[in-house]
């Protein structure tokens, strides 16, 4: 069984995120978070389906107190997925209930 990639403690600066071209999903959470772990199959399914149709950058960012990127996006609950098109937020899913909810938000990335 494949394990999902861990959340990275290396986070880009907000200016770097704002300058990213194309479609990006920022996933904020923590490796020890049970809700984040439980959401991984739905997140993986939705991202794989979308990536099969168009290029998609997925960054898993470890969030928590004092983490500047999460604070700049106003993250309060995990996992939170922020969909960006050319560095601008177009959709957000907080504690997704399933792949369909994520896929609906990803559809906002369509040209």
N, C-alpha and C positions, 0 to 999 in steps of 0.2 A: 504494500500500500504506500503510495506517495504521500510524503508529509509536506504540508504547505511551507513555503519559505517563511523564515522568521521575520518579525518586524525589525527593521534596521535602526540602530541608534544614531547612525550618520544621516542627518537630515540636511537637505539643501536649504540655502537661504531663501527667504520669501521672494527676493528679487530674481533669483534663478528660476523659481517656479513660475513667476509671472511672465518670464521671458521664454518659457518652453513652447516650442512650436508643435502643432498637432494635437492629438487627443491624449490626455493623461488622466489616470485615476490615482488619486492619493488616498491610500487606506490608512487611517489612523487607528491605532490600537496598542495592545501590549501582549507580549508572548505568554504571560501568565494569566491573561484574561480568559475565563471560561466562555463568556459570551462570544468573544472574538474567535476562539477555537471552534465553537459550535457553528459559527457562520461561515467557516472556510469552504465547505463543500458548495454552498449556494453561491458564494463569491466566485470561486473557481469556475463553476459551471457557466455563470453569466459572462465572466470575462473571456473565457475560452470561446464562447459562441460569438461574442462581439469581435474578438481579435481575428476570428476566421474570415470576417468580412472586411475589416479595415485595420490598419496599424494602430496599436494601442500601447501606451507606456503605462506600467503599473508600478507604483512605488509604495511599499509597505513601510510606514513610518512609525517608530515607537513613540508613543505620546505619554505625557504625564506632566506633573507640576514643573514649571520652569522651562518647558520645551517651547521655544519661540515659534516654530512653524505651526504647531497645533493651536497655540494661543492666537496667532494672526488670523486663523480661520474660525476662531470661536468654537473649537471642538470641546464638547462637554461630556459626551457619552461615546463608548466604544462598542463595536467598531463603527466608525463613520467613514463613508466613501464620498469623496468630493470629485466630481467629474469636471475636468477643465478642457476647454477648447482654446488653443493658442494662449494659454495662461489665464483665461477668464473662466470663472465658475459658471457652469450652465445647469448643474443639478447636484443634489446631495441626497444620500440615503443614510439614515441613522439607525443602527441596529436592525439591519435588513431581516425581514421575515421569510424571504425566499428568493430564488433566482429570478423570478418574474419581476419582483419589485426593483431589483438591480438592473435587469434588462430594460425596464421602462425608463429608468434614469439614464442608462447608456444610450438610449435612442435619441436623447437630446444632443448627442455628439454628432449625429448625422449631419451632412452638409446642408 
